[in-house]
Amino acid sequence: VLLLSSCKWTSDSWFNEHESNTEEKIHRYDRIVDEFVSLNSYSALQRLNLEYPKPTRLLIEDVLGIGLVDDARIEQRLREYFMDSTMQVLLEDVHRKYADMKAEERELYAVFHKIHAVDSTFSIPLIYTQISGLNQSIVVGDSLLGISLDKYLGKDYPLYKKYYYDWQYNKMDRSRIVPDALYYYISHEYPLPHDRVHTLLDYMVDYGKIHWVIAHCRGTSMTREMGFDEE
């Protein structure tokens, strides 16, 4: 049993995860989870709890839905979930495909800094990667942006064709990581006002505005940004 009294699943340590992140990078949280699962590593368990309490809570409670972080033996449930044969294949394929994410890292932070330059209240998030068990592609919280790499293994990835329609897996490609992450985080930071009921047109215009900002900051076309082909 790895869970000791000195290492409780808690979010109390969530005070410096973003503030202390002086080095802007994509945090490979997925690798820490894999180290805990595959090696039954106590040090990895400590890192999940102490360095990344909020991503851990989101993963366990909201993304995987396997319980609460302070449940008894929750760490055992987490290991059992990832020890499943399908999850092991996903872990291996993600680590093979995403050995390096410097390109995505540079582009995401470049856009966030452009937005912050014109709006000083815009919060640049801590960005991390995870394996979601084919659940949410992007997870967004307060100054937090999680990317589920198992949802971006390529439109020809065999497992996708068992669970998704073609119009879904056609966009489950590495090229969609940056635009998806930007769209969902910016939407979270600039929500529609809650003081009235919004029409479908309101949502369409808001959707278009956000994509225009992203396309402008990335120096690309709206067609490419929104994932449409020319036709």
C-alpha positions in Angstrom: 0.0 0.0 0.0 1.5 3.2 -1.2 -0.9 5.8 0.3 0.6 6.8 3.6 -0.8 9.3 6.1 1.8 11.8 5.0 0.6 11.8 1.4 -3.1 12.4 1.3 -5.0 13.1 -1.9 -5.9 16.7 -1.4 -6.0 20.0 -3.3 -4.6 22.0 -0.4 -1.3 22.3 -2.2 -2.9 24.1 -5.1 -1.3 27.5 -4.5 1.8 27.6 -6.6 1.2 25.4 -9.6 0.8 28.3 -11.9 2.5 31.1 -10.0 5.7 29.2 -9.6 5.7 28.1 -13.3 8.4 30.6 -14.4 9.5 28.2 -17.1 6.6 28.1 -19.6 6.3 24.6 -20.9 3.9 21.8 -21.5 4.0 19.7 -18.3 4.1 16.0 -19.1 1.7 15.0 -16.4 0.8 11.9 -18.4 4.3 10.5 -17.9 4.1 10.9 -14.1 0.8 9.0 -14.1 2.4 6.3 -16.2 5.3 6.1 -13.9 3.0 5.6 -10.9 0.9 3.0 -12.7 3.6 1.0 -14.3 6.2 1.1 -11.5 3.9 1.4 -8.5 6.1 4.4 -7.8 5.7 6.2 -4.4 7.7 9.2 -5.6 5.4 9.5 -8.7 2.4 9.3 -6.3 3.9 12.1 -4.2 4.4 14.3 -7.3 0.7 13.7 -8.4 -0.4 14.8 -5.0 2.0 17.6 -4.2 3.0 19.1 -7.5 -0.2 18.6 -9.5 -3.2 18.4 -7.1 -5.7 20.1 -9.3 -5.0 18.1 -12.5 -5.1 15.0 -10.3 -8.5 15.9 -8.9 -9.8 16.8 -12.4 -8.5 13.5 -13.8 -9.9 11.3 -11.1 -13.3 13.0 -10.4 -14.3 14.7 -13.7 -12.4 13.0 -16.6 -12.3 9.3 -15.5 -15.1 9.5 -13.0 -13.7 6.8 -10.8 -14.4 8.4 -7.4 -13.1 11.3 -5.2 -9.5 12.0 -4.6 -9.9 11.5 -0.9 -11.7 8.2 -1.2 -10.0 5.3 0.5 -7.8 3.3 -1.9 -8.4 5.7 -4.7 -4.8 5.3 -5.8 -5.5 1.5 -6.3 -8.6 2.4 -8.5 -6.4 4.7 -10.5 -3.8 2.1 -11.1 -6.4 -0.5 -12.0 -8.0 1.8 -14.5 -4.7 2.4 -16.4 -3.6 -1.2 -16.1 -6.5 -2.1 -18.5 -5.1 -3.6 -21.7 -6.7 -0.9 -23.9 -5.3 1.9 -21.7 -1.9 0.3 -21.9 -2.0 0.4 -25.7 -3.1 4.1 -25.5 -0.2 4.9 -23.1 2.4 3.2 -25.3 1.1 4.8 -28.5 0.9 8.3 -26.9 4.5 8.1 -25.6 5.7 6.9 -29.0 3.9 9.7 -31.0 4.5 12.5 -28.5 8.1 12.1 -27.5 8.5 15.9 -28.1 5.9 18.7 -28.0 8.1 21.8 -28.4 6.3 23.0 -31.5 2.9 23.0 -29.8 4.4 24.5 -26.7 5.9 27.5 -28.6 2.7 28.1 -30.6 0.3 28.0 -27.6 2.4 30.3 -25.5 2.9 32.7 -28.4 -0.8 33.1 -28.9 -1.4 33.5 -25.1 1.2 36.2 -24.9 -0.3 38.1 -27.8 -3.7 38.1 -26.1 -2.2 39.1 -22.8 -0.4 42.0 -24.5 -3.8 43.6 -25.4 -5.6 42.4 -22.3 -3.5 42.3 -19.1 -6.3 40.6 -17.2 -6.0 37.5 -19.5 -4.5 34.6 -17.4 -1.8 32.6 -19.2 -2.5 29.0 -18.1 -0.4 26.1 -16.9 -0.5 23.6 -19.7 -0.3 19.9 -19.1 -0.9 16.6 -21.0 -2.9 13.6 -19.8 -4.4 10.3 -20.9 -8.2 10.6 -20.6 -9.3 7.1 -21.5 -10.9 8.6 -24.7 -13.0 11.0 -22.6 -12.6 14.8 -22.8 -10.1 16.1 -25.4 -9.4 19.4 -23.6 -9.9 20.1 -19.9 -10.0 23.7 -18.8 -10.0 25.2 -15.3 -8.8 28.4 -13.5 -5.4 29.2 -15.2 -5.3 25.5 -16.2 -5.3 23.8 -19.6 -5.2 20.0 -19.9 -4.7 18.2 -23.3 -5.7 14.6 -23.6 -3.1 13.2 -26.0 -5.0 9.9 -26.5 -7.6 11.9 -28.4 -5.1 13.1 -31.0 -3.4 10.0 -32.3 -4.4 10.6 -35.9 -7.6 10.0 -38.0 -6.3 6.6 -39.1 -5.8 5.3 -35.6 -7.5 1.9 -35.5 -9.1 2.2 -32.1 -11.0 5.4 -33.0 -13.0 3.6 -35.7 -14.5 1.4 -33.1 -16.0 4.2 -31.0 -16.4 7.3 -33.3 -18.0 8.4 -36.5 -15.8 9.5 -39.4 -16.7 13.2 -38.9 -15.3 12.9 -35.3 -12.1 11.0 -35.8 -11.2 13.0 -38.9 -10.4 15.8 -36.4 -8.6 13.7 -33.8 -5.3 14.6 -35.3 -2.1 16.2 -33.9 -2.8 19.3 -36.1 -5.9 20.0 -34.1 -4.2 20.2 -30.6 -3.3 23.8 -30.8 -6.6 25.2 -32.3 -8.7 23.0 -29.9 -6.7 24.0 -26.9 -6.8 27.7 -27.8 -10.5 27.7 -28.6 -11.7 26.0 -25.4 -9.4 28.0 -23.1 -10.2 31.4 -24.7 -14.0 30.5 -24.5 -13.5 29.8 -20.8 -11.8 33.1 -20.3 -14.3 35.1 -22.3 -17.8 33.5 -21.7 -21.0 35.0 -23.0 -22.7 37.2 -20.4 -25.0 35.3 -18.1 -27.5 38.2 -17.6 -29.7 37.1 -20.5 -30.8 34.2 -22.6 -28.7 33.8 -25.8 -30.0 32.8 -29.2 -28.4 30.4 -31.6 -27.1 33.5 -33.6 -25.4 34.8 -30.4 -23.5 31.5 -30.0 -22.6 31.4 -33.7 -21.2 35.0 -33.6 -19.3 34.3 -30.4 -17.9 31.1 -31.9 -16.8 33.0 -35.0 -15.2 35.9 -33.0 -13.0 33.5 -30.9 -11.9 31.6 -34.0 -11.1 35.0 -35.7 -8.9 36.0 -32.8 -7.1 32.6 -32.9 -6.6 32.7 -36.7 -5.3 36.3 -36.4 -2.8 35.5 -33.7 -1.6 32.4 -35.5 -1.4 34.1 -38.9 -3.6 31.5 -40.6 -7.0 31.5 -42.4 -10.3 31.0 -40.8 -10.9 28.0 -43.0 -7.8 26.2 -41.7 -8.3 27.4 -38.1 -11.9 26.0 -37.9 -10.9 22.7 -39.4 -12.9 23.0 -42.6 -11.7 22.0 -46.1 -12.1 24.4 -48.9 -15.3 22.8 -50.1 
